[in-house]
């Protein structure tokens, strides 16, 4: 990196002000809002108040002029014989319920290190805990989570929970469309204009550097939980010139975020956590949908699989910040770093397959189904505790210092401490029939 980049700042993992985010989390559990706001503020400060995302703000694009350290070889394909900078495929990532743009920084950052531009959206549909709306010449405006119970309907109009989720997905889809449009503007050389409009005063170095560096013929939509449901939604109708996605990475598609879209006509990878696949009803819905996509010839390439010994938050940053919390609160036993790497590896393999348009695959994607009915998943762990479940959130709400008890138990190696494994195991439920290839050995 250049000397100029070394002095650039890093973003806080919990965006400031922390009180706005804490108020949103307190609101999610619907009790004692004023008191819990301060309690959650203290907890967030304690757990992650000083945590920084390990990346600099406004870093130049790889291959930019003056960037000394290059992790890839540039292809010498210009008419003049000079090396041209590469164009990078793009991943647009949508966060889940109670998530933020920073909640998946390790997954998104590691994907970026593999040669992709990753755009992580912070949705303002009321699904995140809290965000700060900043506009030039106007005071900052906090915006926190919104529940269905708070919706006011005019003229006594009938409005259901399903209507609420449909409207929420529509707003998210519009935000994805705006992101695609913004990427086209960056590609076409309008980076400096976008910087001038940015009320956060970031992008003076990097945004102009995206000109002609994005491969917008290869955009992948990805998401987790409610974000996964949204990612599936953006694929209908297809093809859609406003949402020209080449493939989809679906991580733990939501159980309560609306009906899953069945009109998907691009290669799709659905990767569940262990805890997410244990519910037989949801498991069967996702399995049947994946099979239907290939049976109806909507897409020839669709996978449904589960990363064993993991839980719903395993792909987020949370377990990296406090591994003991994931272990005790969810029952996950796969090492948090191994789990995150497994999610990134399979996403990377999938993107490379989609971008190359080949009919050959690497790694897990080349395996035949070894657990079509989910018996391995449901048998791996019957007793587990999952804070994504409303009953478990109720337990935590009634016993807030149980978190401290769990920490002390973990540090002391006492009763309840689970054995952590580094063995990555995938259960493949649905897979297409394509030709697997082996990874090249060192030196090839």
VODO-73253 format. One record per residue (C-alpha): residue number from 1; x, y, z. Coordinates in steps of 0.05 Angstrom, whole numbers, padded with zeros to 5 digits, always signed. Each point is the difference from the previous one (the first is absolute). Example, Ala and Ser with C-alpha at 12.3 -4.5 7.8 and 13.67 -1.06 7.14 Angstrom:
<pts>
+-----+--------+--------+--------+
| num |   east |  north |     up |
+-----+--------+--------+--------+
|   1 | +00246 | -00090 | +00156 |
|   2 | +00027 | +00069 | -00013 |
+-----+--------+--------+--------+
</pts>
This chain:
<pts>
+-----+--------+--------+--------+
| num |   east |  north |     up |
+-----+--------+--------+--------+
|   1 | +00000 | +00000 | +00000 |
|   2 | +00023 | +00072 | -00010 |
|   3 | +00021 | +00044 | +00058 |
|   4 | -00062 | +00042 | -00010 |
|   5 | -00045 | -00060 | +00014 |
|   6 | +00036 | -00018 | +00064 |
|   7 | -00028 | +00060 | +00036 |
|   8 | -00072 | -00012 | -00020 |
|   9 | -00052 | -00012 | +00054 |
|  10 | -00038 | -00063 | +00016 |
|  11 | -00075 | -00006 | +00012 |
|  12 | -00028 | -00019 | +00068 |
|  13 | -00034 | -00068 | -00002 |
|  14 | -00059 | +00029 | +00038 |
|  15 | -00017 | +00065 | -00037 |
|  16 | -00004 | +00063 | +00041 |
|  17 | -00037 | +00022 | +00040 |
|  18 | -00004 | -00067 | +00036 |
|  19 | -00062 | +00024 | +00036 |
|  20 | -00040 | +00000 | -00065 |
|  21 | +00019 | -00072 | -00015 |
|  22 | -00012 | -00021 | +00073 |
|  23 | -00069 | +00033 | -00001 |
|  24 | -00018 | -00042 | -00061 |
|  25 | +00022 | -00065 | +00033 |
|  26 | -00040 | +00018 | +00062 |
|  27 | -00060 | +00014 | -00044 |
|  28 | +00007 | -00069 | -00033 |
|  29 | -00019 | -00034 | +00066 |
|  30 | -00059 | +00047 | +00013 |
|  31 | +00008 | +00011 | +00075 |
|  32 | +00026 | +00057 | +00044 |
|  33 | +00024 | +00040 | -00059 |
|  34 | +00030 | +00059 | +00038 |
|  35 | +00035 | -00042 | +00052 |
|  36 | +00024 | -00054 | -00048 |
|  37 | +00028 | +00052 | -00047 |
|  38 | +00052 | +00019 | +00052 |
|  39 | +00011 | -00073 | +00019 |
|  40 | +00012 | -00019 | -00073 |
|  41 | +00045 | +00061 | -00009 |
|  42 | +00043 | -00025 | +00057 |
|  43 | +00001 | -00072 | -00027 |
|  44 | +00020 | +00024 | -00070 |
|  45 | +00055 | +00043 | +00028 |
|  46 | +00025 | -00058 | +00041 |
|  47 | -00002 | -00051 | -00056 |
|  48 | +00020 | +00040 | -00061 |
|  49 | +00005 | +00074 | +00016 |
|  50 | +00073 | +00004 | -00020 |
|  51 | -00002 | -00052 | -00056 |
|  52 | +00022 | +00026 | -00068 |
|  53 | -00013 | -00032 | -00068 |
|  54 | +00069 | -00024 | -00023 |
|  55 | +00001 | +00040 | -00064 |
|  56 | +00016 | +00072 | -00017 |
|  57 | -00052 | +00050 | -00024 |
|  58 | +00008 | +00026 | -00071 |
|  59 | +00054 | -00049 | -00021 |
|  60 | +00015 | +00002 | -00075 |
|  61 | -00023 | -00057 | -00045 |
|  62 | +00051 | -00055 | -00012 |
|  63 | +00041 | +00015 | -00061 |
|  64 | -00009 | +00075 | +00005 |
|  65 | +00057 | +00045 | -00019 |
|  66 | +00048 | +00007 | +00059 |
|  67 | -00024 | -00062 | +00035 |
|  68 | +00065 | -00038 | +00012 |
|  69 | -00024 | -00066 | +00028 |
|  70 | -00040 | -00041 | -00050 |
|  71 | -00029 | -00068 | +00020 |
|  72 | -00017 | -00021 | -00071 |
|  73 | +00034 | +00001 | -00067 |
|  74 | -00028 | +00051 | -00049 |
|  75 | -00016 | -00027 | -00069 |
|  76 | +00041 | +00029 | -00056 |
|  77 | -00056 | +00009 | -00051 |
|  78 | +00002 | +00072 | -00022 |
|  79 | +00012 | +00019 | -00073 |
|  80 | +00063 | +00038 | +00021 |
|  81 | +00028 | -00060 | +00037 |
|  82 | -00007 | +00034 | +00068 |
|  83 | -00033 | -00038 | +00057 |
|  84 | -00072 | +00019 | +00011 |
|  85 | -00030 | +00000 | +00070 |
|  86 | -00050 | -00057 | +00011 |
|  87 | -00075 | +00008 | +00005 |
|  88 | -00030 | -00030 | +00062 |
|  89 | -00065 | -00039 | +00006 |
|  90 | -00049 | +00032 | +00049 |
|  91 | -00037 | -00028 | +00060 |
|  92 | -00058 | +00039 | +00030 |
|  93 | -00013 | -00022 | +00071 |
|  94 | -00065 | +00009 | +00040 |
|  95 | +00001 | -00007 | +00076 |
|  96 | -00050 | -00038 | +00043 |
|  97 | -00049 | +00023 | +00053 |
|  98 | +00036 | +00040 | +00055 |
|  99 | +00061 | +00005 | -00045 |
| 100 | +00038 | +00059 | -00027 |
| 101 | +00049 | +00013 | -00057 |
| 102 | +00057 | -00015 | +00048 |
| 103 | -00029 | -00065 | +00028 |
| 104 | +00032 | -00044 | -00054 |
| 105 | +00065 | +00039 | -00010 |
| 106 | +00044 | -00063 | +00006 |
| 107 | -00041 | -00041 | -00050 |
| 108 | -00004 | +00059 | -00049 |
| 109 | +00072 | +00022 | +00011 |
| 110 | +00027 | -00070 | -00011 |
| 111 | -00040 | -00006 | -00065 |
| 112 | +00029 | +00067 | -00022 |
| 113 | +00070 | -00028 | +00013 |
| 114 | -00016 | -00056 | -00049 |
| 115 | -00008 | +00049 | -00058 |
| 116 | -00071 | +00028 | +00005 |
| 117 | -00031 | +00067 | +00014 |
| 118 | -00051 | -00009 | +00056 |
| 119 | -00054 | +00052 | +00012 |
| 120 | -00031 | -00011 | +00069 |
| 121 | -00066 | +00037 | +00007 |
| 122 | -00028 | +00029 | +00064 |
| 123 | -00075 | -00005 | -00009 |
| 124 | -00048 | +00052 | +00026 |
| 125 | -00062 | -00042 | +00000 |
| 126 | -00001 | -00003 | +00076 |
| 127 | +00035 | -00068 | +00003 |
| 128 | +00065 | +00026 | +00028 |
| 129 | +00009 | +00022 | +00073 |
| 130 | +00016 | +00072 | -00017 |
| 131 | +00034 | +00045 | -00050 |
| 132 | +00016 | +00073 | -00006 |
| 133 | -00027 | +00037 | -00061 |
| 134 | +00049 | +00055 | -00020 |
| 135 | -00016 | +00053 | -00051 |
| 136 | +00039 | +00062 | -00020 |
| 137 | -00025 | +00062 | +00036 |
| 138 | -00049 | -00039 | +00044 |
| 139 | +00005 | -00028 | +00071 |
| 140 | +00016 | -00074 | +00007 |
| 141 | -00063 | -00041 | +00008 |
| 142 | +00000 | -00066 | +00038 |
| 143 | -00042 | -00055 | -00030 |
| 144 | -00013 | -00064 | +00040 |
| 145 | -00035 | -00066 | -00010 |
| 146 | -00074 | -00003 | -00017 |
| 147 | -00048 | -00056 | +00020 |
| 148 | -00067 | -00019 | -00031 |
| 149 | -00036 | +00023 | +00063 |
| 150 | +00024 | +00072 | -00013 |
| 151 | -00028 | +00005 | -00070 |
| 152 | -00058 | +00049 | -00005 |
| 153 | -00050 | -00012 | -00056 |
| 154 | -00044 | +00055 | -00027 |
| 155 | -00076 | -00007 | -00008 |
| 156 | -00002 | -00067 | +00038 |
| 157 | +00031 | -00035 | -00060 |
| 158 | +00013 | -00074 | +00009 |
| 159 | +00075 | -00010 | +00009 |
| 160 | +00030 | -00067 | +00021 |
| 161 | +00068 | -00024 | +00022 |
| 162 | +00010 | -00029 | -00070 |
| 163 | -00015 | +00068 | -00030 |
| 164 | +00052 | +00031 | +00047 |
| 165 | +00053 | -00051 | -00022 |
| 166 | -00018 | +00011 | -00073 |
| 167 | +00009 | +00075 | +00007 |
| 168 | +00065 | -00009 | +00037 |
| 169 | +00027 | -00044 | -00056 |
| 170 | -00023 | +00051 | -00052 |
| 171 | +00039 | +00055 | +00035 |
| 172 | +00061 | -00045 | +00005 |
| 173 | -00006 | -00017 | -00074 |
| 174 | -00002 | +00075 | -00016 |
| 175 | +00064 | +00009 | +00041 |
| 176 | +00033 | -00056 | -00039 |
| 177 | -00021 | +00033 | -00066 |
| 178 | +00032 | +00066 | +00025 |
| 179 | +00063 | -00038 | +00016 |
| 180 | +00004 | -00029 | -00071 |
| 181 | -00011 | +00069 | -00029 |
| 182 | +00055 | +00028 | +00045 |
| 183 | +00048 | -00054 | -00023 |
| 184 | -00014 | +00018 | -00073 |
| 185 | +00016 | +00073 | +00016 |
| 186 | +00066 | -00020 | +00033 |
| 187 | +00016 | -00043 | -00061 |
| 188 | -00015 | +00058 | -00047 |
| 189 | +00047 | +00049 | +00036 |
| 190 | -00046 | +00039 | +00046 |
| 191 | +00036 | -00019 | +00064 |
| 192 | +00020 | +00071 | +00018 |
| 193 | -00072 | +00025 | -00010 |
| 194 | -00024 | -00055 | +00047 |
| 195 | +00053 | +00020 | +00051 |
| 196 | -00025 | +00072 | -00001 |
| 197 | -00070 | -00024 | +00016 |
| 198 | +00024 | -00046 | +00056 |
| 199 | -00020 | +00032 | +00066 |
| 200 | +00050 | -00044 | +00037 |
| 201 | +00058 | +00032 | -00037 |
| 202 | +00031 | -00066 | -00021 |
| 203 | +00023 | -00023 | -00068 |
| 204 | +00046 | +00056 | -00022 |
| 205 | +00055 | -00049 | -00019 |
| 206 | -00035 | -00065 | -00018 |
| 207 | -00065 | +00016 | -00035 |
| 208 | +00031 | +00029 | -00064 |
| 209 | +00045 | -00061 | -00003 |
| 210 | -00059 | -00046 | -00016 |
| 211 | -00007 | +00028 | -00070 |
| 212 | +00002 | -00059 | -00050 |
| 213 | +00021 | -00047 | +00057 |
| 214 | -00067 | -00034 | +00013 |
| 215 | -00024 | -00062 | -00038 |
| 216 | -00074 | +00018 | +00000 |
| 217 | -00016 | -00060 | -00045 |
| 218 | +00015 | -00043 | +00061 |
| 219 | -00039 | +00025 | +00060 |
| 220 | -00018 | -00049 | +00055 |
| 221 | -00056 | +00015 | +00050 |
| 222 | +00012 | -00028 | +00069 |
| 223 | -00033 | +00005 | +00068 |
| 224 | -00010 | -00031 | +00069 |
| 225 | -00067 | -00016 | +00034 |
| 226 | -00049 | +00056 | -00019 |
| 227 | +00054 | +00024 | -00048 |
| 228 | +00000 | -00069 | -00032 |
| 229 | -00075 | +00003 | -00009 |
| 230 | +00010 | +00069 | -00032 |
| 231 | +00055 | -00027 | -00045 |
| 232 | -00047 | -00053 | -00026 |
| 233 | -00055 | +00052 | -00010 |
| 234 | +00045 | +00043 | -00044 |
| 235 | +00006 | -00057 | -00050 |
| 236 | -00073 | +00005 | -00022 |
| 237 | -00019 | +00018 | -00053 |
| 238 | +00060 | -00024 | -00037 |
| 239 | +00035 | +00026 | -00040 |
| 240 | -00007 | +00070 | +00031 |
| 241 | +00044 | +00054 | -00031 |
| 242 | -00001 | +00039 | +00066 |
| 243 | +00023 | -00061 | +00039 |
| 244 | +00045 | -00037 | -00050 |
| 245 | +00026 | -00055 | +00047 |
| 246 | +00041 | -00058 | -00026 |
| 247 | -00009 | -00043 | +00063 |
| 248 | -00023 | -00001 | +00072 |
| 249 | +00031 | -00020 | +00067 |
| 250 | -00055 | -00014 | +00050 |
| 251 | +00022 | -00009 | +00073 |
| 252 | -00054 | -00024 | +00049 |
| 253 | -00060 | +00026 | -00039 |
| 254 | -00049 | +00031 | +00049 |
| 255 | -00054 | -00038 | +00036 |
| 256 | -00042 | +00061 | +00018 |
| 257 | +00020 | +00049 | -00054 |
| 258 | -00053 | -00018 | -00051 |
| 259 | -00012 | -00053 | -00054 |
| 260 | +00062 | -00025 | -00036 |
| 261 | +00001 | +00018 | -00074 |
| 262 | -00007 | -00061 | -00046 |
| 263 | +00014 | +00036 | -00066 |
| 264 | +00076 | -00003 | -00001 |
| 265 | +00035 | -00009 | -00067 |
| 266 | +00074 | +00008 | +00018 |
| 267 | +00048 | -00048 | +00036 |
| 268 | -00016 | +00001 | +00074 |
| 269 | +00038 | -00024 | +00062 |
| 270 | -00041 | -00009 | +00064 |
| 271 | +00045 | -00012 | +00060 |
| 272 | -00033 | -00010 | +00068 |
| 273 | +00031 | -00001 | +00069 |
| 274 | -00010 | -00062 | +00042 |
| 275 | -00051 | +00033 | +00045 |
| 276 | -00040 | +00028 | -00059 |
| 277 | -00008 | -00068 | -00033 |
| 278 | -00026 | -00037 | +00062 |
| 279 | -00071 | +00026 | -00007 |
| 280 | -00030 | -00054 | -00045 |
| 281 | -00055 | +00043 | -00030 |
| 282 | +00046 | +00056 | -00023 |
| 283 | +00052 | -00051 | -00023 |
| 284 | -00050 | -00035 | -00044 |
| 285 | -00025 | +00066 | -00030 |
| 286 | +00070 | +00020 | -00020 |
| 287 | +00017 | -00070 | -00025 |
| 288 | -00063 | -00004 | -00042 |
| 289 | +00012 | +00070 | -00028 |
| 290 | +00071 | -00018 | -00021 |
| 291 | -00022 | -00064 | -00033 |
| 292 | -00057 | +00036 | -00036 |
| 293 | +00048 | +00051 | -00029 |
| 294 | +00038 | -00055 | -00036 |
| 295 | -00059 | -00044 | -00014 |
| 296 | -00037 | +00057 | -00035 |
| 297 | +00064 | +00019 | -00037 |
| 298 | -00001 | +00070 | +00030 |
| 299 | +00074 | -00008 | +00015 |
| 300 | +00046 | -00060 | -00014 |
| 301 | +00044 | +00014 | +00060 |
| 302 | -00030 | +00004 | +00070 |
| 303 | +00028 | -00026 | +00066 |
| 304 | -00028 | -00007 | +00070 |
| 305 | +00048 | -00020 | +00055 |
| 306 | +00014 | +00010 | +00074 |
| 307 | +00065 | +00017 | +00036 |
| 308 | -00004 | -00047 | +00060 |
| 309 | +00016 | +00021 | +00072 |
| 310 | -00018 | +00073 | -00014 |
| 311 | -00055 | +00048 | +00020 |
| 312 | -00038 | +00057 | -00033 |
| 313 | +00051 | +00054 | +00021 |
| 314 | +00061 | -00040 | -00024 |
| 315 | +00008 | +00039 | -00064 |
| 316 | -00003 | +00067 | +00036 |
| 317 | +00056 | +00036 | +00037 |
| 318 | -00031 | -00011 | +00069 |
| 319 | +00033 | -00067 | +00015 |
| 320 | +00068 | +00027 | -00019 |
| 321 | -00008 | +00057 | +00050 |
| 322 | -00027 | -00045 | +00056 |
| 323 | +00009 | -00074 | -00018 |
| 324 | -00025 | -00023 | +00069 |
| 325 | -00067 | +00033 | -00013 |
| 326 | -00013 | -00040 | -00063 |
| 327 | +00024 | -00064 | +00032 |
| 328 | -00044 | +00004 | +00062 |
| 329 | -00060 | +00037 | -00028 |
| 330 | -00010 | -00040 | -00063 |
| 331 | +00035 | -00067 | +00010 |
| 332 | +00046 | +00009 | -00060 |
| 333 | +00063 | -00042 | +00006 |
| 334 | +00038 | +00015 | -00064 |
| 335 | +00057 | +00049 | +00011 |
| 336 | -00024 | +00069 | -00019 |
| 337 | +00059 | +00013 | -00047 |
| 338 | -00008 | -00067 | -00034 |
| 339 | -00074 | +00013 | -00009 |
| 340 | +00009 | +00068 | -00031 |
| 341 | +00055 | -00026 | -00047 |
| 342 | -00046 | -00057 | -00021 |
| 343 | -00055 | +00050 | -00019 |
| 344 | +00049 | +00043 | -00038 |
| 345 | +00032 | -00060 | -00036 |
| 346 | -00065 | -00028 | -00026 |
| 347 | -00024 | +00070 | -00020 |
| 348 | +00065 | +00012 | -00037 |
| 349 | -00005 | -00068 | -00036 |
| 350 | -00071 | +00016 | -00019 |
| 351 | +00016 | +00069 | -00028 |
| 352 | +00058 | -00027 | -00040 |
| 353 | -00046 | -00053 | -00030 |
| 354 | -00053 | +00051 | -00018 |
| 355 | +00049 | +00051 | -00029 |
| 356 | +00036 | -00052 | -00042 |
| 357 | -00064 | -00032 | -00027 |
| 358 | +00034 | -00067 | +00005 |
| 359 | -00034 | -00066 | +00016 |
| 360 | +00056 | -00022 | +00046 |
| 361 | +00005 | +00016 | +00073 |
| 362 | +00049 | -00001 | +00058 |
| 363 | -00007 | -00028 | +00070 |
| 364 | -00067 | -00009 | +00035 |
| 365 | -00040 | +00024 | -00060 |
| 366 | +00023 | -00062 | -00038 |
| 367 | -00028 | -00049 | +00051 |
| 368 | -00063 | -00040 | -00009 |
| 369 | -00055 | +00006 | +00052 |
| 370 | +00020 | -00038 | +00063 |
| 371 | -00057 | +00021 | +00046 |
| 372 | -00063 | +00009 | -00043 |
| 373 | -00049 | -00003 | +00058 |
| 374 | +00040 | +00039 | +00052 |
| 375 | +00009 | -00059 | +00047 |
| 376 | +00073 | +00017 | +00012 |
| 377 | -00017 | +00072 | +00017 |
| 378 | -00055 | -00017 | +00049 |
| 379 | +00040 | -00056 | +00032 |
| 380 | +00062 | +00041 | +00013 |
| 381 | -00028 | +00037 | +00060 |
| 382 | -00069 | -00005 | +00030 |
| 383 | +00009 | +00046 | +00060 |
| 384 | +00022 | +00070 | -00019 |
| 385 | -00014 | +00071 | +00020 |
| 386 | -00012 | +00050 | -00055 |
| 387 | -00008 | +00075 | +00015 |
| 388 | -00034 | +00010 | -00068 |
| 389 | -00060 | -00036 | +00031 |
| 390 | -00051 | +00045 | +00035 |
| 391 | -00002 | -00044 | +00062 |
| 392 | +00075 | +00004 | +00008 |
| 393 | -00002 | +00076 | -00008 |
| 394 | -00053 | +00001 | +00055 |
| 395 | +00046 | -00040 | +00046 |
| 396 | +00057 | +00049 | -00012 |
| 397 | -00045 | +00059 | +00011 |
| 398 | -00021 | -00027 | +00068 |
| 399 | +00071 | -00016 | +00021 |
| 400 | +00046 | +00052 | -00031 |
| 401 | +00060 | -00019 | +00042 |
| 402 | -00004 | -00071 | -00026 |
| 403 | +00049 | +00026 | -00053 |
| 404 | +00051 | +00014 | +00054 |
| 405 | -00013 | -00068 | +00031 |
| 406 | +00014 | -00033 | -00067 |
| 407 | +00064 | +00039 | -00008 |
| 408 | +00025 | -00021 | +00069 |
| 409 | -00019 | -00072 | -00014 |
| 410 | +00037 | +00001 | -00066 |
| 411 | +00063 | +00032 | +00029 |
| 412 | +00000 | -00050 | +00058 |
| 413 | -00012 | -00060 | -00045 |
| 414 | -00059 | -00019 | +00045 |
| 415 | -00064 | -00039 | -00012 |
| 416 | -00031 | +00014 | -00068 |
| 417 | +00065 | +00012 | -00037 |
| 418 | -00005 | -00033 | -00068 |
| 419 | +00058 | -00031 | -00038 |
| 420 | +00019 | +00043 | -00059 |
| 421 | +00016 | -00035 | -00066 |
| 422 | +00039 | +00025 | -00060 |
| 423 | -00027 | -00055 | -00046 |
| 424 | -00043 | +00031 | -00055 |
| 425 | -00057 | -00046 | -00020 |
| 426 | -00052 | +00015 | -00054 |
| 427 | -00065 | -00039 | -00006 |
| 428 | -00023 | +00005 | -00073 |
| 429 | -00075 | -00006 | -00009 |
| 430 | -00011 | +00020 | -00073 |
| 431 | +00053 | +00006 | -00054 |
| 432 | +00001 | +00001 | -00076 |
| 433 | +00035 | -00053 | -00041 |
| 434 | +00063 | +00034 | -00025 |
| 435 | +00073 | -00019 | -00007 |
| 436 | +00044 | +00010 | +00062 |
| 437 | +00073 | +00018 | -00010 |
| 438 | +00058 | -00002 | +00049 |
| 439 | +00036 | +00062 | +00024 |
| 440 | +00070 | +00006 | -00031 |
| 441 | +00057 | -00023 | +00043 |
| 442 | +00054 | +00049 | +00021 |
| 443 | +00047 | +00014 | -00057 |
| 444 | -00050 | -00015 | -00056 |
+-----+--------+--------+--------+
</pts>
